[in-house]
């Protein structure tokens, strides 16, 4: 990862407290694929910046007396996020710290120190991004909602450990060892006040992630005007019992590819994952694992395949004074569960990202039959697990982001 300054980020989201409206509000999932132009404050080798984002949403949500996402009362505006970033660059030393505040909870997003060697390889120590999926950052998705990999802990996952990255010819290699997840911070839940989805110990007798190892290799191959990034990712880790049941483990393997032709990019990924847990765990089955993020725990199928696909086109707009670029995209991903009786969970997104200076705006129309962030007319907490309701729901979202 190329880091040129240390930026701090604080995040706040205006959320309705009741859990029934959780998915309607918990939407600070994505960052822009490229950070917009911003005027960071410089203190020697440190650079301080941040962002504020406002959301407008309508969708399949029931009417409420307060702020609502319901189509029937026309949607609403609300504060989405406020964040601070601190970036460090001093010779070969670099680092990043990001902390986020929300309505009722807050957590550390990123916190690492690193060293860039003479051969441009890089070492990061602390809470950093796990190398899994298409290189380098957010996986398949370019939208504000990510794809389904994120919601099972396999995209934009931040954990506590050591990561080393090095280019060797046409190969880019990333290897990581993670002692544990990034931890839970201040919130109402027992173990889910965190940014990325991890196995959580919400009941006090569940599991905790330990000793995870990752390997990712990406080979770049160019043919005429097409550049192809062909890659694989492997992950294995332990699950330490926090109760009387047996320890477990988890593993994931993925093939992924990015094909670039001019301003087009087609990204594809196919992933298999499995969590081996004891049926005596608090969920009472070995077919589900409890994960959590954004101060809310959810049940996730213990074994599944995830195909994901996105197509984008980046259009520069030098002749338009109020717009630097626009990037339309279409995305699809699904969790195909390997458990009899569980319904699959699909997610489709049609949208665009609009950039101008420090502004970055997402406009997304999302349709899903199994995502906690889309719709409020089906039960929460089980959409990536058994998904008993299996209800298709829609959400239209505009996110206005100002980066400074």
C-alpha positions as CSV (number, residue, x, y, z in Angstrom):
1,X,0.0,0.0,0.0
2,X,1.4,3.4,-0.9
3,X,1.0,5.8,2.0
4,X,2.2,9.4,1.5
5,X,0.9,11.0,4.7
6,X,-0.7,10.0,8.1
7,X,-4.4,11.0,8.3
8,X,-6.8,10.6,11.3
9,X,-10.5,10.0,10.8
10,X,-13.4,10.3,13.2
11,X,-16.8,8.9,12.3
12,X,-20.3,9.6,13.6
13,X,-23.5,8.3,12.3
14,X,-27.1,9.4,13.1
15,X,-28.8,6.1,14.0
16,X,-32.2,5.3,15.5
17,X,-31.6,3.4,18.7
18,X,-34.1,0.5,18.4
19,X,-32.6,-2.6,17.0
20,X,-35.5,-3.1,14.6
21,X,-34.2,-0.2,12.5
22,X,-30.6,-1.3,12.8
23,X,-30.0,-2.2,9.2
24,X,-31.6,1.0,7.9
25,X,-29.1,3.1,9.7
26,X,-25.9,1.0,10.0
27,X,-24.6,2.0,6.6
28,X,-21.1,3.5,7.0
29,X,-19.6,0.5,5.2
30,X,-17.6,2.0,2.4
31,X,-14.9,4.5,1.6
32,X,-14.3,6.0,-1.8
33,X,-12.1,3.9,-4.1
34,X,-9.8,6.9,-4.3
35,X,-9.6,9.5,-1.6
36,X,-11.0,12.9,-2.9
37,X,-8.8,16.0,-2.9
38,X,-8.6,17.4,0.6
39,X,-6.7,20.1,2.4
40,X,-5.0,18.2,5.2
41,X,-3.4,20.1,8.1
42,X,0.3,19.4,8.2
43,X,2.4,19.1,11.4
44,X,5.8,18.2,10.3
45,X,5.6,14.5,9.3
46,X,2.0,14.3,10.5
47,X,-1.1,15.1,8.4
48,X,-4.5,15.5,9.9
49,X,-7.7,15.2,7.9
50,X,-11.2,13.9,8.1
51,X,-14.6,13.6,6.5
52,X,-18.3,14.4,7.1
53,X,-21.0,12.6,5.2
54,X,-24.8,13.0,5.0
55,X,-27.2,10.4,3.9
56,X,-30.5,10.4,2.1
57,X,-32.4,7.1,2.0
58,X,-35.7,5.7,0.9
59,X,-36.7,2.1,0.8
60,X,-38.7,-0.8,2.1
61,X,-38.9,0.3,5.8
62,X,-41.9,0.6,8.0
63,X,-43.3,4.0,9.1
64,X,-41.9,5.4,12.3
65,X,-42.6,8.5,14.4
66,X,-39.1,9.7,14.1
67,X,-36.6,9.9,11.3
68,X,-37.5,7.2,8.8
69,X,-36.2,5.4,5.8
70,X,-39.7,4.6,4.6
71,X,-40.9,5.3,1.1
72,X,-44.3,6.3,2.5
73,X,-43.1,9.4,4.2
74,X,-40.6,10.3,1.6
75,X,-37.3,9.3,3.1
76,X,-35.1,11.6,5.1
77,X,-31.7,13.2,5.5
78,X,-29.4,12.4,8.4
79,X,-25.8,12.8,9.4
80,X,-24.0,9.7,8.3
81,X,-20.4,10.0,9.5
82,X,-17.8,12.3,10.9
83,X,-14.3,11.0,11.2
84,X,-10.7,12.1,11.7
85,X,-7.5,10.6,10.1
86,X,-3.9,10.9,11.1
87,X,-1.2,9.9,8.7
88,X,2.6,9.7,9.3
89,X,5.4,9.9,6.8
90,X,8.9,10.4,8.1
91,X,11.6,9.0,5.8
92,X,11.1,5.3,5.7
93,X,8.7,5.3,8.6
94,X,5.0,5.6,8.1
95,X,1.7,4.9,9.9
96,X,-2.0,5.5,10.0
97,X,-4.6,6.1,12.7
98,X,-8.3,6.3,12.2
99,X,-11.0,6.6,14.9
100,X,-14.7,6.8,14.4
101,X,-17.6,8.1,16.6
102,X,-21.2,7.1,16.1
103,X,-24.5,7.8,17.9
104,X,-24.1,5.6,21.0
105,X,-20.8,3.9,20.2
106,X,-17.3,4.4,18.8
107,X,-14.3,2.4,17.8
108,X,-10.8,2.3,16.3
109,X,-10.9,1.7,12.6
110,X,-7.1,1.6,11.8
111,X,-4.0,2.0,13.9
112,X,-0.6,0.8,12.7
113,X,3.1,1.9,12.3
114,X,5.2,0.7,9.5
115,X,8.5,0.8,7.6
116,X,9.1,1.0,3.9
117,X,12.3,-0.7,2.8
118,X,14.7,0.3,0.0
119,X,13.1,-2.2,-2.3
120,X,9.7,-0.6,-1.7
121,X,8.4,-3.6,0.3
122,X,6.4,-2.6,3.4
123,X,5.9,-3.8,6.9
124,X,2.8,-2.8,9.0
125,X,2.4,-3.6,12.7
126,X,-0.9,-2.9,14.5
127,X,-4.6,-2.8,13.4
128,X,-4.3,-3.1,9.6
129,X,-6.3,-4.4,6.6
130,X,-6.2,-8.2,6.2
131,X,-4.9,-9.1,2.7
132,X,-7.8,-11.1,1.2
133,X,-9.5,-10.6,-2.2
134,X,-8.7,-8.3,-5.2
135,X,-5.7,-6.0,-4.5
136,X,-5.4,-3.6,-2.8
137,X,-8.3,-2.4,-0.6
138,X,-12.0,-3.0,-0.7
139,X,-12.5,-6.2,-2.8
140,X,-14.9,-6.5,-5.7
141,X,-17.2,-3.6,-4.9
142,X,-16.9,0.1,-5.8
143,X,-20.3,1.0,-4.3
144,X,-21.1,2.4,-0.9
145,X,-22.5,-0.9,0.2
146,X,-19.6,-3.3,-0.5
147,X,-20.5,-6.8,-1.7
148,X,-21.5,-9.8,0.4
149,X,-17.9,-10.7,1.2
150,X,-17.7,-7.8,3.6
151,X,-20.7,-9.0,5.7
152,X,-19.0,-12.4,6.4
153,X,-15.7,-10.8,7.3
154,X,-13.9,-11.4,4.0
155,X,-13.5,-7.9,2.7
156,X,-12.1,-4.7,4.3
157,X,-11.4,-6.7,7.5
158,X,-9.2,-4.9,10.0
159,X,-7.4,-7.1,12.5
160,X,-4.5,-6.8,15.0
161,X,-1.2,-8.2,13.6
162,X,1.7,-7.9,11.2
163,X,1.5,-7.6,7.4
164,X,4.3,-7.6,4.9
165,X,3.9,-6.6,1.2
166,X,6.4,-7.0,-1.6
167,X,6.5,-6.8,-5.4
168,X,8.5,-9.5,-7.1
169,X,8.5,-8.9,-10.9
170,X,5.0,-9.2,-12.1
171,X,3.8,-10.6,-8.7
172,X,2.5,-8.7,-5.8
173,X,2.7,-10.7,-2.5
174,X,1.1,-10.0,0.8
175,X,1.5,-12.1,3.9
176,X,0.0,-11.5,7.3
177,X,-0.2,-12.9,10.8
178,X,-3.0,-11.7,13.1
179,X,-2.9,-12.4,16.8
180,X,-6.6,-11.4,17.2
181,X,-9.3,-9.2,15.7
182,X,-9.3,-5.4,16.2
183,X,-11.4,-5.6,19.4
184,X,-14.7,-4.2,20.5
185,X,-14.8,-0.6,21.8
186,X,-17.5,1.5,23.3
187,X,-21.2,0.6,22.6
188,X,-24.3,-1.1,23.8
189,X,-23.4,-4.6,22.6
190,X,-21.1,-6.9,24.5
191,X,-18.5,-7.5,21.7
192,X,-19.8,-5.9,18.4
193,X,-18.7,-2.2,18.7
194,X,-16.3,-2.5,15.8
195,X,-15.9,-1.6,12.1
196,X,-15.3,-4.9,10.3
197,X,-17.3,-8.2,10.7
198,X,-15.6,-10.7,13.0
199,X,-16.6,-13.7,15.0
200,X,-17.8,-12.2,18.3
201,X,-18.3,-13.4,21.9
202,X,-21.6,-11.6,22.4
203,X,-23.0,-14.0,25.0
204,X,-19.9,-14.3,27.1
205,X,-19.4,-18.0,26.2
206,X,-18.9,-17.9,22.4
207,X,-15.7,-17.7,20.3
208,X,-12.8,-15.3,19.8
209,X,-10.6,-15.1,16.7
210,X,-6.9,-16.1,17.3
211,X,-3.7,-16.7,15.4
212,X,-4.9,-16.0,11.8
213,X,-2.6,-16.3,8.8
214,X,-3.1,-14.9,5.4
215,X,-1.4,-15.2,2.0
216,X,-2.3,-13.3,-1.2
217,X,-0.6,-13.3,-4.6
218,X,-1.6,-11.2,-7.5
219,X,0.0,-11.6,-11.0
220,X,-0.2,-8.8,-13.5
221,X,-0.4,-9.7,-17.2
222,X,-0.9,-7.2,-20.0
223,X,-2.2,-8.1,-23.5
224,X,-2.5,-5.4,-26.0
225,X,-4.7,-2.7,-24.3
226,X,-6.0,-5.0,-21.6
227,X,-4.3,-5.4,-18.2
228,X,-5.2,-8.4,-16.1
229,X,-4.6,-8.9,-12.4
230,X,-5.0,-12.6,-11.6
231,X,-4.9,-13.5,-7.9
232,X,-5.6,-15.9,-5.1
233,X,-6.1,-15.5,-1.4
234,X,-5.8,-18.0,1.5
235,X,-6.8,-17.6,5.1
236,X,-6.7,-19.9,8.1
237,X,-7.3,-19.1,11.8
238,X,-8.3,-20.5,15.1
239,X,-11.4,-19.9,17.1
240,X,-10.8,-19.9,20.9
241,X,-13.7,-21.1,23.0
242,X,-14.8,-18.7,25.6
243,X,-17.0,-21.3,27.3
244,X,-17.1,-25.0,27.9
245,X,-17.5,-26.1,24.3
246,X,-14.6,-27.1,22.1
247,X,-12.3,-24.7,20.2
248,X,-12.8,-24.3,16.5
249,X,-11.2,-22.9,13.4
250,X,-12.0,-21.2,10.1
251,X,-10.6,-21.2,6.6
252,X,-11.2,-19.4,3.3
253,X,-9.8,-19.6,-0.2
254,X,-10.5,-17.3,-3.1
255,X,-9.7,-16.8,-6.7
256,X,-10.1,-13.2,-8.0
257,X,-9.3,-11.2,-11.2
258,X,-9.4,-7.6,-12.3
259,X,-9.5,-6.9,-16.1
260,X,-8.8,-3.3,-17.1
261,X,-9.5,-2.0,-20.6
262,X,-9.2,1.8,-21.0
263,X,-11.6,3.3,-18.5
264,X,-13.5,0.0,-18.0
265,X,-12.7,-2.4,-15.1
266,X,-14.3,-5.8,-14.6
267,X,-13.7,-7.4,-11.2
268,X,-14.7,-11.0,-10.3
269,X,-14.2,-13.2,-7.3
270,X,-15.2,-16.7,-6.2
271,X,-14.7,-17.6,-2.5
272,X,-15.2,-20.6,-0.3
273,X,-15.3,-20.3,3.5
274,X,-16.0,-22.5,6.4
275,X,-16.2,-22.0,10.2
276,X,-15.8,-25.2,12.2
277,X,-17.6,-24.7,15.5
278,X,-19.0,-26.9,18.3
279,X,-22.8,-27.5,18.3
280,X,-22.6,-26.9,22.1
281,X,-21.8,-23.2,21.5
282,X,-24.4,-20.6,22.6
283,X,-26.2,-20.6,19.2
284,X,-26.9,-24.3,19.8
285,X,-25.8,-25.5,16.3
286,X,-22.6,-26.0,14.3
287,X,-24.3,-24.6,11.2
288,X,-24.2,-21.0,12.3
289,X,-21.5,-18.6,13.7
290,X,-22.1,-15.4,15.5
291,X,-20.4,-12.3,13.9
292,X,-20.8,-8.7,14.7
293,X,-20.0,-5.1,13.6
294,X,-21.5,-1.6,14.1
295,X,-22.6,-2.5,17.6
296,X,-24.9,-5.3,16.4
297,X,-24.4,-9.1,16.3
298,X,-25.8,-11.3,13.5
299,X,-25.9,-15.0,12.7
300,X,-23.9,-16.1,9.6
301,X,-24.0,-19.5,7.8
302,X,-20.9,-21.5,8.9
303,X,-20.2,-22.7,5.3
304,X,-20.8,-21.1,1.9
305,X,-19.6,-20.1,-1.5
306,X,-19.6,-16.5,-2.6
307,X,-19.5,-15.4,-6.2
308,X,-19.1,-11.7,-6.8
309,X,-18.9,-9.5,-9.9
310,X,-18.6,-5.8,-10.7
311,X,-18.3,-3.7,-13.8
312,X,-17.3,0.0,-13.7
313,X,-16.5,2.8,-16.1
314,X,-14.6,5.8,-15.0
315,X,-15.4,9.0,-17.0
316,X,-13.2,12.1,-16.5
317,X,-15.2,15.3,-17.1
318,X,-12.7,18.2,-17.7
319,X,-15.4,20.2,-19.5
320,X,-17.8,20.2,-16.5
321,X,-16.9,22.8,-14.0
322,X,-18.7,21.2,-11.0
323,X,-17.5,17.6,-11.6
324,X,-14.1,16.0,-11.9
325,X,-15.2,12.5,-12.7
326,X,-18.1,10.1,-12.5
327,X,-17.9,6.3,-12.1
328,X,-21.0,4.3,-12.8
329,X,-21.1,0.6,-11.7
330,X,-23.2,-2.5,-11.6
331,X,-22.5,-5.2,-9.0
332,X,-23.8,-8.6,-7.9
333,X,-22.8,-11.0,-5.1
334,X,-24.4,-13.9,-3.3
335,X,-23.8,-16.1,-0.3
336,X,-24.7,-19.7,-1.4
337,X,-25.0,-21.6,1.8
338,X,-23.9,-25.2,2.1
339,X,-26.6,-26.0,4.7
340,X,-29.9,-27.7,3.9
341,X,-32.8,-25.5,4.6
342,X,-30.9,-22.2,4.5
343,X,-31.9,-19.6,1.9
344,X,-29.2,-17.9,-0.1
345,X,-28.5,-14.2,0.3
346,X,-28.1,-12.1,-2.8
347,X,-27.2,-8.4,-3.2
348,X,-27.5,-6.4,-6.4
349,X,-26.3,-2.7,-6.8
350,X,-26.7,-0.2,-9.6
351,X,-25.1,3.1,-8.9
352,X,-22.4,5.8,-9.5
353,X,-19.8,7.7,-7.6
354,X,-19.4,11.4,-8.3
355,X,-16.2,13.3,-7.5
356,X,-15.4,17.0,-7.3
357,X,-12.5,18.3,-5.2
358,X,-13.1,17.2,-1.7
359,X,-16.7,16.0,-2.5
360,X,-17.5,12.4,-3.1
361,X,-21.1,11.3,-3.6
362,X,-22.6,7.9,-4.0
363,X,-26.0,7.3,-5.6
364,X,-27.0,3.6,-5.2
365,X,-30.1,1.6,-5.9
366,X,-29.8,-1.7,-4.0
367,X,-31.9,-4.8,-4.1
368,X,-31.4,-7.8,-1.8
369,X,-33.1,-10.8,-0.3
370,X,-30.5,-11.2,2.5
371,X,-28.5,-8.2,3.7
372,X,-28.8,-6.5,7.1
373,X,-28.4,-3.0,5.5
374,X,-31.2,-3.3,3.0
375,X,-34.9,-3.0,4.0
376,X,-36.7,-3.2,7.3
377,X,-39.7,-5.4,6.5
378,X,-37.9,-8.7,7.3
379,X,-36.4,-9.9,10.5
380,X,-33.0,-8.6,11.4
381,X,-30.0,-10.7,12.6
382,X,-30.6,-13.8,10.5
383,X,-30.4,-12.6,6.9
384,X,-26.9,-14.1,6.3
385,X,-27.8,-17.1,8.4
386,X,-30.8,-19.3,7.8
387,X,-32.5,-16.2,6.2
388,X,-35.9,-17.6,7.0
389,X,-37.9,-14.7,5.6
390,X,-36.0,-14.7,2.2
391,X,-37.7,-11.4,1.3
392,X,-36.6,-9.2,-1.5
393,X,-36.2,-5.6,-0.4
394,X,-35.1,-2.4,-2.0
395,X,-33.1,0.7,-0.9
396,X,-32.2,3.9,-2.7
397,X,-29.4,5.8,-1.1
398,X,-27.5,9.0,-1.7
399,X,-24.4,9.7,0.3
400,X,-22.9,13.2,0.3
401,X,-19.3,13.1,1.5
402,X,-17.0,16.1,2.2
403,X,-13.3,15.2,2.8
404,X,-11.0,17.7,4.4
